[in-house]
Amino acid sequence: MPSATPAVTPDRLLREEVLALHAYHVPPGNGMVKLDAMENPYPLPPQLREGIARLVADAAINRYPDAGARRLKEKIRAVTGLAQGTELLLGNGSDEIIQLLALALAKPGATLLSVEPSFVMYRMIAAFTGMQYVGVPLTEDFALDLPAMLSAMERHQPALVFLAYPNNPSGNLFDADAIAQIIAAAPGLVVVDEAYYAFASASFIPMLERYPNLLVMRTFSKLGMAGLRLGFLAGSPVWLAQLEKLRLPYNIGVLTQLVAEELLQHHDVLLRQAEQIKQDRIWLYGRLVGTPDVRAYASEANFILFHVAHAGKVFEGLKQRGVLIKNMNGAHTALADCLRVTVGTPEQNERFMVALQESIHQIVLRRNHA
Ligand SMILES: *Cc1c(COP(=O)(O)O)cnc(C)c1O
């Protein structure tokens, strides 16, 4: 019998940066009013669902998907209004595209720079692809600190800069002029992440032809296809041809391609839902602003960040009342006592507001009692 080798354990084999990571936590939302993940709350119209059912029934599941996803790319070009000279790369969600960019640019010592607080995957992916990560603090009202950005770029020479536009979790659009200055000064690529484009009043897609080091990333998740997993990167063919080498050939499955083509054929249906969500965002923002002890941040996305005393307790109070939102308290010092709520249907928003008022009230009562 061969002698026993020392136990094979994760901490002996895994890379340190993997051991140090905390997995991205997704709480179960069964049976709750689910306003935590920026999903579109509306189902598709019955006719469209029947069309999708027929497409799925006839799909060639036994065959590999079209690796180039040509038909789907044509549809995306059409609804996005991309110029002829702009190329596209598709990802299994835009998370996969962030990972692909980092893998491609992770030379030893290379830096990924973003702002804080922002989308946590930038830092996580930098960590596990072996890139250095630099997070430049936003100002107190979550605006870009341009001098700080320019000097951090000068010092760290980032290969890759990520700017979420609108930003998650603050919901605001950064100053477009400041972004243009960052793109012009950047020694590497700048990715403007437009995950919330459907709810925002501005975009950098028209700037792609002006800046060869600019890439614009979008996802269809927040528009109503979160379950399909589809995102894209648009930019110069010079860059995208290189990045394409890292894309796994069949990353967009047969069903995703078919269903997304059909949905983009009816893009107007989804855009009308987005329009409704924008209207309801105004209602919800007004209600939050009018709630004592709550400070809400104006949003160009389908969610609203707000500050409330004892946010952790308010969050638990909401959960007890069947409403799940996102607790941002502890995620970053600038987010102390902050919660983030996704805009739902008018009925869900109403239920959220009632539960919020009750939760705050309960805490006030308890404190007066003590
Ligand atoms: C939600 C989100 C994404 C990721 O979306 P996918 O579902 O992976 O396409 C990317 N960036 C930001 C800023 C987001 O909020």
The ligand as an SDF file (V2000), in Angstrom:
LIG
                    3D

 15 15  0  0  0  0  0  0  0  0999 V2000
  -25.9980   44.1510  -13.4760 C   0  0  0  0  0  0  0  0  0  0  0  0
  -24.7210   44.7680  -13.9230 C   0  0  0  0  0  0  0  0  0  0  0  0
  -23.8430   44.1180  -14.7990 C   0  0  0  0  0  0  0  0  0  0  0  0
  -23.9170   42.6510  -15.1310 C   0  0  0  0  0  0  0  0  0  0  0  0
  -24.9650   42.2440  -15.8410 O   0  0  0  0  0  0  0  0  0  0  0  0
  -25.0610   40.8040  -16.4920 P   0  0  0  0  0  0  0  0  0  0  0  0
  -26.3300   40.2720  -15.9780 O   0  0  0  0  0  0  0  0  0  0  0  0
  -23.8570   39.9810  -16.1300 O   0  0  0  0  0  0  0  0  0  0  0  0
  -25.0730   41.0790  -17.9420 O   0  0  0  0  0  0  0  0  0  0  0  0
  -22.7250   44.8050  -15.2480 C   0  0  0  0  0  0  0  0  0  0  0  0
  -22.4650   46.0520  -14.8510 N   0  0  0  0  0  0  0  0  0  0  0  0
  -23.2670   46.6960  -13.9970 C   0  0  0  0  0  0  0  0  0  0  0  0
  -22.9160   48.0850  -13.5840 C   0  0  0  0  0  0  0  0  0  0  0  0
  -24.4070   46.0710  -13.4920 C   0  0  0  0  0  0  0  0  0  0  0  0
  -25.1560   46.7070  -12.5940 O   0  0  0  0  0  0  0  0  0  0  0  0
  1  2  1  0
  2  3  1  0
  2 14  2  0
  3  4  1  0
  3 10  2  0
  4  5  1  0
  5  6  1  0
  6  7  2  0
  6  8  1  0
  6  9  1  0
 10 11  1  0
 11 12  2  0
 12 13  1  0
 12 14  1  0
 14 15  1  0
M  END
$$$$
